[in-house]
C-alpha cells in the first residue's frame, strides 16, 4: 500500500515503532494546517514556522 494512502492511525503506530518515513508523511499531511494555525495566532511568518516546528517536535517526543 502506498504511504500516502495509509490512515493516520497506522502511520502513528509505525512512527511509534521508529519508522521515520511514517512520521515524515504525518508532518507532510498536517504541516500546512499547523503552520496556518500558528500564523493566525501570532501573525509573524518566522514565529509561525518556529511554533509549527516545535509542535511537531513535541508530537514526535510524545509518540510513545
Backbone as CSV, one residue per row, in Angstrom:
resi,resn,N_x,N_y,N_z,CA_x,CA_y,CA_z,C_x,C_y,C_z
1,UNK,0.850,-1.178,0.000,0.000,0.000,0.000,0.895,1.240,0.000
2,UNK,0.626,2.197,-0.881,1.431,3.421,-0.913,1.312,4.170,0.410
3,UNK,2.411,4.792,0.816,2.452,5.508,2.088,1.372,6.586,2.153
4,UNK,1.057,7.237,1.028,0.078,8.319,1.014,-1.324,7.828,1.342
5,UNK,-1.612,6.555,1.105,-2.954,6.017,1.315,-3.164,5.504,2.740
6,UNK,-2.137,5.471,3.542,-2.261,4.927,4.889,-3.026,5.875,5.806
7,UNK,-3.839,5.320,6.662,-4.590,6.101,7.641,-3.634,6.682,8.680
8,UNK,-4.033,7.798,9.249,-3.209,8.448,10.264,-2.864,7.497,11.405
9,UNK,-3.851,6.721,11.845,-3.620,5.814,12.969,-2.517,4.810,12.657
10,UNK,-2.518,4.323,11.430,-1.490,3.364,11.024,-0.117,4.043,10.959
11,UNK,-0.079,5.257,10.438,1.193,5.988,10.372,1.716,6.292,11.764
12,UNK,0.827,6.661,12.669,1.247,6.934,14.050,1.813,5.676,14.680
13,UNK,1.148,4.557,14.470,1.650,3.290,15.012,3.028,2.968,14.456
14,UNK,3.205,3.157,13.170,4.513,2.887,12.559,5.567,3.854,13.091
15,UNK,5.193,5.123,13.249,6.138,6.114,13.780,6.535,5.764,15.204
16,UNK,5.595,5.269,15.991,5.889,4.839,17.371,6.952,3.752,17.402
17,UNK,6.992,2.969,16.355,7.959,1.873,16.279,9.212,2.258,15.495
18,UNK,9.445,3.558,15.355,10.696,4.031,14.781,10.707,4.257,13.284
19,UNK,9.561,4.225,12.628,9.500,4.427,11.183,9.507,5.930,10.885
20,UNK,10.681,6.447,10.552,10.824,7.881,10.287,10.035,8.330,9.064
21,UNK,9.919,7.457,8.079,9.153,7.804,6.879,7.673,8.002,7.212
22,UNK,7.144,7.210,8.106,5.751,7.354,8.523,5.550,8.695,9.227
23,UNK,6.481,9.054,10.105,6.375,10.347,10.782,6.471,11.480,9.770
24,UNK,7.355,11.358,8.812,7.511,12.363,7.774,6.201,12.551,7.001
25,UNK,5.511,11.475,6.706,4.226,11.558,5.993,3.195,12.307,6.824
26,UNK,3.178,12.058,8.127,2.252,12.780,9.001,2.551,14.278,8.988
27,UNK,3.822,14.615,9.070,4.210,16.029,9.025,3.766,16.644,7.707
28,UNK,4.011,15.952,6.601,3.621,16.477,5.294,2.111,16.691,5.207
29,UNK,1.346,15.799,5.792,-0.116,15.927,5.750,-0.617,17.138,6.515
30,UNK,0.032,17.438,7.625,-0.510,18.443,8.537,0.302,19.727,8.649
31,UNK,1.447,19.812,7.981,2.292,20.983,8.174,1.608,22.270,7.741
32,UNK,0.854,22.238,6.678,0.176,23.445,6.209,-0.871,23.918,7.220
33,UNK,-1.660,23.000,7.730,-2.698,23.358,8.698,-2.084,23.864,10.004
34,UNK,-1.038,23.186,10.461,-0.385,23.599,11.710,0.256,24.971,11.540
35,UNK,0.954,25.174,10.421,1.566,26.479,10.165,0.493,27.567,10.095
36,UNK,-0.597,27.298,9.400,-1.670,28.297,9.262,-2.236,28.688,10.619
37,UNK,-2.452,27.705,11.473,-2.954,27.998,12.812,-1.950,28.839,13.593
38,UNK,-0.689,28.465,13.537,0.348,29.215,14.249,0.435,30.652,13.732
39,UNK,0.362,30.808,12.419,0.414,32.155,11.840,-0.802,32.968,12.267
40,UNK,-1.957,32.341,12.291,-3.180,33.025,12.720,-3.041,33.507,14.169
41,UNK,-2.394,32.695,14.998,-2.249,33.031,16.412,-1.212,34.118,16.679
42,UNK,-0.116,34.113,15.893,0.961,35.051,16.219,1.143,36.155,15.176
43,UNK,0.722,35.934,13.938,0.810,36.971,12.913,2.195,37.211,12.348
44,UNK,3.148,36.361,12.644,4.520,36.528,12.160,4.972,35.232,11.494
45,UNK,5.432,35.321,10.255,5.789,34.120,9.495,6.906,33.312,10.156
46,UNK,7.956,33.994,10.565,9.093,33.287,11.165,8.696,32.625,12.479
47,UNK,7.962,33.356,13.286,7.496,32.803,14.560,6.549,31.623,14.325
48,UNK,5.702,31.727,13.319,4.778,30.640,12.994,5.547,29.393,12.569
49,UNK,6.602,29.571,11.788,7.430,28.425,11.382,8.056,27.762,12.601
50,UNK,8.580,28.579,13.515,9.194,28.042,14.735,8.165,27.312,15.594
51,UNK,6.986,27.893,15.746,5.945,27.273,16.543,5.488,25.949,15.932
52,UNK,5.335,25.932,14.618,4.923,24.701,13.938,5.979,23.615,14.117
53,UNK,7.244,23.980,13.967,8.316,23.006,14.156,8.307,22.481,15.592
54,UNK,8.127,23.372,16.544,8.060,22.952,17.947,6.902,21.986,18.181
55,UNK,5.768,22.254,17.557,4.602,21.384,17.717,4.904,19.975,17.208
56,UNK,5.542,19.879,16.041,5.863,18.561,15.502,6.950,17.862,16.321
57,UNK,7.878,18.628,16.852,8.906,18.034,17.708,8.268,17.453,18.977
58,UNK,7.328,18.187,19.563,6.639,17.700,20.748,5.824,16.447,20.434
59,UNK,5.149,16.481,19.293,4.370,15.326,18.862,5.290,14.101,18.738
60,UNK,6.433,14.284,18.135,7.373,13.179,17.946,7.860,12.629,19.277
61,UNK,8.181,13.525,20.202,8.660,13.077,21.521,7.581,12.345,22.302
62,UNK,6.319,12.683,22.063,5.238,12.097,22.835,4.570,10.914,22.142
63,UNK,5.133,10.441,21.071,4.544,9.298,20.373,4.400,8.085,21.275
64,UNK,5.383,7.866,22.110,5.324,6.693,22.994,4.511,7.008,24.214
